[in-house]
Amino acid sequence: MRGRHALRDAARYSYVIQAGGAALAAAVALAAAPIFAFRLFHVPPHLRPIATYLLRCAGAGAVFAAVTEASSGLLQGLQRFDLANGIVLMRNVVLPAGAAALVWRGFGLQALGAWYVAVNVVAAAIAYLLAALAIRPFPAHKDHPPLPLADFLRWSLGQWTAGFAWTMTFQFDRLFIARNVSLSGLTLYSVPASLLQRLQVLPGMVVLSALPLMSEARRPGQEEEMRRMYLKSLRFLMWVTLPALTLLAMLMPQFLGLWLGGEFSAHSVLPARLLCAAQVCFMVTSMPTAVVTARHNPWYIPAFQWSQAIVSLLFWRTFVPHWGLPAVGAGALLAQALPGVVYIALVHRQYLHLPLGRYLDEGLTVPFLSAGLVLILLYPVHGLISGWLGLAGAVAAGLAAYYGSTFALLSGEDRALLKDWIKHHLGDGRSLTV
């Protein structure tokens, strides 16, 4: 923007806009929660008090989540990717782990709502403290003019509004289920959907780790270096995430049946498998986002996320009333796949000049060949698996097949990358060496 002296102005604007916008939405949620529970979600009368309470917890937690996001963005801007990764990992691990523990101990929905608020309060406090410490070496300079709000909005408004599109894509599916299916259907869908969305922390961490290297490789004459780094990071991301998604898709009936009971296994498998495919598309499109961010283009990402939101909303509105839960999963998959193809093509052409053949050959072939091998090996016997021991054995066999075949197909460069990742922790941006 205008140099280091504008950093504190940008941080102040970010906190005010993000936390202020969330506070306004939370105020509406606190005041109108009973109306939302009745009119929007069609909650039965005997469940409206707890639904109202949970909606208010969601509104209160959102304010602190906005503070966390603003602090994380500041840390990323200061290239403290280790701290930003730590915040993301902490919130995405502590929240579901604590909720699972509360359920195991027999606590109800009121305890879960309070836990959600508490985790976001603590995460916001830690993130704000880390951001405040990180910005201390950059004091304000009185002899420089302040950063105009218009300049800040020009670069950040697109990213900020993209948050609304993100919410529509990954949360509004629950609204369509509640209105057109049933509350029991909402539960059957939300459990596997929430589990799969937790995996999104992995591409976020890889992207954050790759950003400083991609930012350095954007200078003239380093186009090939950028392409190599991009393809290497993509292979690494697939190597980390694709085995879990492949095994979940294959063993979803056994996993849901053993974990949650037969009703989940009977009704949630097809939507969950479609969501697994959607998550694969999400992972693939994460690396183009790293390129766009490194090139400081503020509008590619919002345009991509709004296109996802529009596709999903149109599909859900048209087909969920007729097809139920499978239509929700199908809409999520199409929202990731259709705009994703266009997004990848534009980024490759605009910034990387990467041919399709090289992208498929060096980026996706080896990871997906290994995933295909796992499917071939497990599909004939997956219906025979019963019990946690059998499920654990199938997972172990699938992981061995995936990583064994992947290691056999790895190039020397990728083997060095694997050894480097094992040596260092994923949160350190230096772990993705060239």
N, C-alpha and C positions, 0 to 999 in steps of 0.2 A: 504494500500500500504506500505509506509515506515514510517508511523506515522504522527503526526500533522505537523511536519516541512515540509512535502511534499505538504501540502495543497495549498500553493500559487503557486508552480510549476504546480500542476494539474489545478488550475484555469486559469493560463496564457495559458497553452496548449489548454484548452477548448475554450477560447475566440479566440485564433488565428485560430484553426482548423475550428470551426463552423462559425465564422464571415468571415474568409478568404475564406472558400469554398463557402459561400453564395455570397461573393463579386465577386468571379470569375464567378459564374453563372449569377449574375446580370449584369456584364460587357457584357457577351454574349447576355443577353436579351436586354440590351440597344442598342447594336450595330446591332443585327440581328432581332429586333422586326418587322420591315417591311417584312422581308423574312418569319418569322414565321406566320404573319398574312395572307400572301398570300399563301405560300406553305403548311403550316401545318394545319391551320384552314380554309383555303379556304374562307376567308372573301370577300364579294363583294367589288368592287372598291370604291364605295361611302362610305363604312364603314371602310376602311383600316386606315385612319388617326386616328380615335378614338380607333380602335383596337390596333394600334401601341402604342398610348399613354397609354392605360390600361396595355399592356404588360410591358412597361417600369415602370409604377407605381408598378406592381407586383414584378419586379426585385428589385427596390429600397426598397420596403417594406420588402422584404425577408432578406435583410442584417440586418436590425434592428430587425426583428423577430428572427434571429439567435442569436443576442446579448441577447435578452430576454430569449431565451431557455438556453443559457449558464449560465446566471445569475440564472435562476430558478433551473437548475441542481445543482449549487453551494449551493443555499439555502436548497435544499433537502438534500444534503450531510451533511450540518451543522444541519440538523433536524429542520430547521425553516420552517416547513410545513405550518404554518399559513401565512407566507409571500408568499411562493410559491403558495398556494391556492389563495391568494388575487390577485396575478399577473394574474393567469389564468382566474379567474372570471372577473377581470377588462377588460381584452382584449376581452374576449368572450361575454361580455355584452355590452360594450361601442361601439364596432365595428358595430354589426348589429343594435343596437338602433340608433346610429348616422346615419347610412345609411338609415334606415327607415324614420328618420326625414327629411333627405335631399330629399328623394323621395317625401315625403308628401308636402314639401315646393316647389316642382316643379323643383329641380335641376337635372341636367343630369348626364351622365356617367363621365364626366370630374371631377365633384365635388366628385363623389363617389371614383374615383381613388385617388384624392388628400386626401380625408378623410382616406382611407386605409393607405397611407403612413404616414399621421400625427399621427394616432393612434399608429402605430408601432414605430414611433420615440419617442413619449411620453412614451409608455410602456417600450421601451428599456432603456430610461434614468432613469425611476423610478426603474426598475429591477436592473440596474447596480448600482445605488446608494444604494439600499437595500443590495445587495450582498457585496458591498465595506464596508458598516457599519458592516455587519455580520462577515466579515473575519478579522476585525481589532483586535479582541482578540487573533488572531493566527499569531503573527509576524514571519518573516523568521529568521532562525537560521543560522548564518554564519559558525558555526562549524560543520554543517551537509552537506554532499554532496547533490547536486541537484538531483531531481527525473529524472531518465533517460526517454527520450521520448519513448523508446521502451517499458518500463514498463507501461507507460500511455496508449500507443496505444493498448497494449495487452488487457487491460480492457475496453477501451472506443471505439475502432474502430468498434466493432460490433454494439454498440448502435448508433454510428454516421452514419454508412452505413444504419442502419435500417430506418433512416429518409427518404432515397430515396425510400425504399420499401413502407413506409407509404404514400408518395406522389403518387406513382403509384397506390396504392389501392384506395385512396380517392380523387384523382384529375384527373387521366388519363382517367376516364370514360368520362369526358368532351371532351377529344381529339377524342375518338371514335364516340361520338355523332356528333361533328362538322364535322368530315370527312365522316360519313356514313349516317347521318340522315339529319339535317338541323340546321341552326342557331336558328330558332324558336323552334325546338325540344330541342336544348341546353337550351334555356330559360325555357321551360316547365319542364325540368328535374332538372335544377340547383336550382330553387327556393325551392321546397320541400327538395331536397338533402341537400342544405346548412342549411335549418332550422333543419333538423334531426341531422346533424353533430354538431350543437351547443349543443345538449344534451350530447355529449361526455365529456363535462366539468364535468358532475356529477360523472361518474366513476373515472375520474382522481382525483377529490377531495377526494372521499372515499378511493381510493388506497393510496394517500398521507397521509391521516389520519391514515390508518391502518399500514403503513410501520414501524413506530418506535416500535409499539407493537409487530409486527411479528419479527422484528429484535431481540427484547429482548427474544422472546419465541423460539429462534432457538437453545438454549443450550440443551445438553443431558438431558433426563428425562422430557422434556417439550413438547414432541410430541403431546400428547393429548390436551394440552393447545393451541398449534398451530392449531390443527384441529378445536377445538371449536371456536377459534377466526376467522378462515377462513370461517366457515359455518355461523357464526353470521354476519360477514361483508358482505357475499354474500346475505344473506336474507335482510339485511339493504339496500344494493344497489338495489336489485330488488324492495323492498318496495318503494324506492324513484323514480325509473325510469320506472318501468313496467306500472303503470297506464297511464302515459303520452303517451307511445308508443302504448298501447292498444287502447286508445281513439282516437289517431291520425289515427291509421289503420282503425278503424271502421268509423270514421266521416270524413275521408279524402275528399270524394266528396263534402260534405257541406262546409267544411272549405276552400278548394281551390276555390270552386265556389263563395262563399261569399267574400273571400279575393281578389281573382285575376280575377275572371270572368269565364264564362262557358267553354272557351277553355281549361283552366287549369283543370277544373273538368272533362272534357271529355278525355283528353289525359294523364294526370299526375297521375291519381289515382292508376292504377296497378303498375307502377314503384315505386310510393311512398309507397305503401303497402309492396312491396318487400323490400324496404329500411328500413321500420319499423322492419320487421323480421330480417334483417341484423343487425340493431342496437341492437336488443335483444341479438343476438349472441355475438356482441361486448361487451355488458355489462357483459355477463356471463364469458367471457374469461378475463375480467379485473382483477379478483381476483387471478387467477393463476399467472398473471404477478406480482402482489404484492409479492407472495411467492418467485418467482424466483429472484426478486430484493432484497428481504430481505436475501436470501441465497447467494447473490453476484455471481450469475452465469451470465457471460456476454454474452452468446451466445444463450440461449434459446429464448429470445425475438427477436433478429434479424432473427433467423431461422424461427420462427413463422411468422413474418411479411413478410419475403421474400416468404414464401410459399403462403401467402395470395395474394401477388402481382402477383406471377406466375399464380395461379388459375384464378384470375380475368382477367389478360391480355390475357391468352389463350382463355377464354370463350368469352370475348368481341371481340377479333379478329375473332373468328369463327362464332359467332351468331348475333352480332349487325348489320352487313350488311343485314341480312335476316329478323330479328325480330324487329329491331328498339329499342325504349325505353324500352319495357319490358325485352329485353335481357340484357340491362345495369343493371337494378335492379336485375335480376336473377343472373347475374355474381357477383354482390356485395354480395348477400346473400350466394352463394356457396363459395365465397372467405372467408367469415367469418365462415361458418358452417363446411366445410370439414376439413380445417387445425385446426379449433377450437376443434373438437372432439379429434383429436390426441394430441393436445397441452394439453388439460385438463387431458387426460388419463396419459400422461407422467409425468406431474407435480404431480398428485395425487399419482402415483406409486413411483416416485423418492424421493419426499420430504415429502409427507403427509401420505402415506400408508393408503389412504382413500378409503374404499370400495364404489363401485358404488351405492349400495342400500342406504347406509347412506348419500351419497352426494345428491341423489335425494330426499330422505325422509326429511332430515334436512335442505337442502339448497334451493331446488326449488319447493317443493310440494305446500306449502302454498301460495307463491306469484303467482304461475301459476293457482292454483285453484281459487283465487280471480279474476285473469284476465279472466279466463274462465267464471266465473259468470257474469262479465261485458258484455262479448260478447253475452252470452245467453239472458241477459236482453235487450240489446240495438239493437241487430240485427233485431228482428221483426219490430221495429219501426223506425230504423235509416233513412229509405227512406222517412218517413213522415216529417222529420225535415226540416224546412225552416226558414230563417231569423236568425239574430244574437241572438235574444232572445231565440229561440228554441234551437240553438246550445249551448248557455250557460247553458240552463236548462239540456240538455243531458249530458254535461260535469259534471255539479254538481251532477246529479243522478249517473253517472258512478263512480265518485270519492267517493261518499257516499257508493255505493255498494262495491267498492273495499276495501276501508279502514275499512268499517264496518265489512265486512267478515274477513278481515285480522286480525283486532283487536280481533274478537271472536276466531280466531284460534291460536293467539299468545300464546307462552309459557310465564311463569313468567319471565324468563330470557330476552326474547325479549321485554316484556313490560317495564322492567327496562331500556333496551337499548333505547327504544323509548322516555321514560321520560328524559333520560340523554341527548339525542340529542336535544329535545325541549329546555332543560335548557341551553345548551351550543350552540355555533355556530359551524357550520359544519367545518369551517377551522381549528379548534383547534384539534390537534391529540388526545387530552385526551378525546374527546367526544365519542370515541368508547371504552368504558370500558369493562372489562371482568367480 
